[in-house]
Amino acid sequence: MERCETLKLLSFLQRSHSGSRVLVIATMRTDAYPGKAVRQFFAGLRTDRKLTEIELAPFSEEETKRLMAATIGDVLANRYSSNLFLETGGVPLFIAETLREWQTGGDGGLRPIPWIQSAIENG
């Protein structure tokens, strides 16, 4: 979903007075500088005490290996986890997407797919 559409949806849910409680779980990269509208939206949620933030750190090399082992088995995890950790920076989404691409018939190499590589380089 594009950032503007996501912000509109979150704003609508936040303003809704239907009497129903809604739990929204969302992710956002904190290494990229958010626009003014995003900063203001989150500032309002913080002020109203309607926001719980949990900052997640990248996986360690050992955690990367465990995720790989659970996904593709111990033999391949032992062989490729160090390289995948270095290539993805330990970002769980990047690890999972790279493994999925590889499993579904990628070119045979265990390297980040292009959009992941671009995100890592331009992060």
C-alpha positions in Angstrom: 0.0 0.0 0.0 1.3 3.4 -0.8 2.2 5.7 2.1 -0.6 8.2 1.4 -3.2 5.5 1.2 -2.0 3.9 4.3 -2.1 7.2 6.2 -5.6 7.9 5.0 -6.8 4.4 6.2 -5.1 4.8 9.6 -6.6 8.3 10.0 -10.1 7.0 9.1 -9.8 4.2 11.6 -8.5 6.6 14.3 -11.4 9.0 13.8 -14.1 6.4 13.6 -16.6 6.6 16.4 -18.4 3.4 15.8 -18.0 2.3 19.4 -16.0 -0.7 18.2 -12.4 -1.1 19.4 -9.9 -1.7 16.6 -6.4 -3.0 16.9 -4.1 -2.0 14.0 -0.7 -3.5 13.7 1.5 -1.8 11.2 5.2 -1.6 10.3 7.3 1.3 9.3 11.0 1.6 8.5 12.5 4.0 10.9 15.8 4.4 9.0 13.9 6.4 6.3 12.9 9.9 7.0 9.1 10.1 7.2 7.2 13.0 5.6 5.6 15.8 7.6 2.1 14.2 7.4 3.4 10.9 8.8 5.3 12.7 11.6 2.2 14.8 12.5 -0.1 11.7 12.5 2.1 9.7 14.8 2.7 12.8 17.1 -1.1 13.0 17.5 -1.4 9.4 18.3 1.4 9.7 20.9 -0.3 12.7 22.5 -3.7 10.9 22.6 -1.9 7.8 24.0 -3.3 5.7 21.2 0.1 4.4 20.0 2.3 1.7 21.2 5.7 1.5 19.4 7.9 -1.5 19.4 11.3 -1.1 17.7 12.7 -4.3 16.3 16.3 -4.8 15.8 17.7 -6.9 12.9 18.4 -10.5 13.5 21.9 -11.7 14.6 23.8 -14.1 12.5 22.6 -17.0 14.7 19.0 -15.9 14.5 19.3 -15.7 10.7 20.6 -19.2 10.7 17.7 -20.4 12.9 15.2 -18.9 10.6 16.9 -20.4 7.6 17.0 -23.8 9.3 13.3 -23.7 10.0 12.6 -22.7 6.4 15.0 -24.7 4.3 16.7 -27.1 6.7 19.9 -27.3 8.7 22.3 -28.4 5.9 21.5 -25.4 3.7 21.3 -23.0 6.7 24.8 -24.1 7.8 26.1 -23.5 4.3 24.5 -20.2 3.4 23.4 -18.4 6.6 26.6 -16.3 6.9 26.3 -15.0 3.4 22.6 -14.3 3.7 23.1 -12.5 6.9 25.7 -10.2 5.3 23.6 -9.6 2.2 20.4 -8.8 4.1 21.8 -7.0 7.1 19.7 -9.4 9.3 16.4 -7.8 8.3 13.8 -10.6 8.9 11.6 -9.5 6.0 14.6 -9.5 3.6 15.7 -12.9 4.8 12.2 -14.4 4.4 11.6 -12.9 1.0 15.0 -14.0 -0.3 14.3 -17.5 1.0 10.9 -17.6 -0.6 12.2 -16.4 -3.9 15.0 -19.0 -3.8 12.5 -21.7 -2.9 10.1 -20.8 -5.7 12.7 -21.2 -8.5 15.0 -18.3 -8.3 18.2 -18.5 -10.4 19.8 -21.0 -8.1 21.8 -18.5 -6.0 20.9 -17.4 -2.6 21.1 -13.7 -3.0 18.7 -10.9 -2.2 16.0 -10.4 -4.8 16.3 -7.0 -6.7 13.9 -5.0 -4.6 15.6 -6.1 -1.4 19.0 -5.3 -2.7 17.8 -1.9 -3.7 16.3 -1.3 -0.2 19.6 -2.3 1.4 21.7 -0.1 -0.8 19.4 2.9 -0.6 18.2 2.3 3.0 
